[in-house]
Amino acid sequence: MTRSPAPVRSPAMRPIMHILALLLISGLAFADDASLRRCRQLTDPAQRLSCYDAIAVAAPAEPRPERGPERFGLDRQPPKEDLAEIETSIVGDFKGWTPNKMIRLANGQVWQIADGSTGYIGSGNTKVKIRRGLLGAYFLQFEGSNRSPKVRRVQ
């Protein structure tokens, strides 16, 4: 069985493809906007400009979600100004963790072990930090331990 050779794409074509994609997307975004069409039909430049300005002012602002420790870990793509870590504790006796174990923290959050690790911590009211890692990962650090299982926020 013979395969046909893969098409050769020139590196010079890449920017052109990006520009074409942007033009297509921007054209689709404004294709059905009645306000823009109405403004385009105005012949007086001052009226046309004020028409476009009114559209920009009338555009609803996107609501900004609340930020802080209570939202930490719930967003898949956190904004750059979001927290890097939170500190809290595990109330009561905490002996350790196993894969998929749910851990309720003193601040009310529930996190689940997301990797296959196990560990033993023999203390009560264990202080913990949950820190953000790369690519949206979160790690649970226990006070007095060098083990940090990967976790995901459930609640």
N, C-alpha and C positions, 0 to 999 in steps of 0.2 A: 504494500500500500504506500503510495507516494503522497507526500504532503506538499501543498503549494507553499512557496516562501511567504513569510510574513511581510506585509506592506512596509516599505521603508518610509519613515517619517523624518523629515528634516528638522533639526532643532530650530531652524529659522521659522518654521510653521507654527511653533508653539505659541508665540505672542499673538500671532494673527488669529489663532483659534480662540484664545482668551478674549480678545477684543470682540470677535464675532459673538461669543457666548454672552458677554456683557451687553452688547447691543440688543440681542434677542431678549434677554431677561428684562432690560429696562423698557423695551418696547412693549412687552407683555404687561408690565406693571402699570403702564399708563394707557393701554389700548382702550379701555372702557370707561375712563374717567370723564364724566360729563362736565365737571367743573373746568377741567383743562380745555376741553373742546369749546366751551362757552367763552373762555378767556381768549383763545386763539382767534375767534371770530370778531373780536373788537378791533376796530381800525384806529382809534385814538390811542397813541402810545401811553399816555398818562392813565387812561382808564384801564388799558390792558395790564399795566404794571400793578395798579391797585387791585385788580381782579386776582392776579397771581399772588400778591401779598396776602389777600384775604384767605386764599386757599391754605397758605402756609400757617396763618394764625389759627384757622379753624381746624387744622389737623389735630386730632386728639393726641395728647402726650401719652406715651406708653407708661402704664403704672409701674413704678419701681417696687419690686418685692422687698419686703422688710429683710434686713440683714441683722446678723448677730448670732450669738451662741445657739438660740433656739432653732435657727434654720441650718446650722452647720451640718453638712453631710447629706442634705436632701436634694441638692441641685446636682445634675449630671455635669453641667458646665458652669462652675462657679465663676463669678466675675473676679477680675484681678484684685479688687479692693476688699475681697472677702477675707475672713479670718484664716490664718495658717494653722491654728490649733486651738483646742479648748482644754481646760483642766476641770476635772470633777472627781468623783469617787464612786466606788461600787459599795452600796449600802449592805451591811450584813456580812456574813461569812462568804468568802469567795475562795474556793479551793483550786480552781484552775479552769482551763477551757479545752474543748474538743471541737472538731470540725462542725460547723453549722450551729453551734451553741449561741443562744440569745443571751445578751448581757444587758440588764437594766441598770442605768446609771442614776446617781443621786439627782441629776437635773431633769429626770423624767424621760430621757432619750433611751431608745432600745437599739442596740447594735448587734449584728450577727457576725460570727467568725466566718470569713469568706475564703480562707485557704485551708489546707489540709493539716495544719499544725495542731499540736496539743501542748499543753504546758501545765505546770503545777505552781500555784502561789498559795502558800498556807497562811493567809492572814485575813483579818476582818477589816471592813471599811478601807479597802485598798484604794489609794489615790492613783488616778490614771490621767493620761493625756491622750487625746486623739489628735493626730497630726495628719495633715494633707500630704500625700506623696505625689509622685509623678503620674500623669495620665488619669487623673481622677481617683486614684487609690487613697484609702485611709488606713492608718495603722494605729493600733491601740498599744500604748506604752504603759507598763506597770511600774510604779515606784519600787525601786530596789531590784529590778529585774532588767536583764539586757535582751529579753525576748519581746518582740512586737508583732503579734499576728495581724494579718490584713483583715479589715472589717468593712461592713457596709451598713449604712443606717437603714433600719426597718421602720422606726417610728420616731 
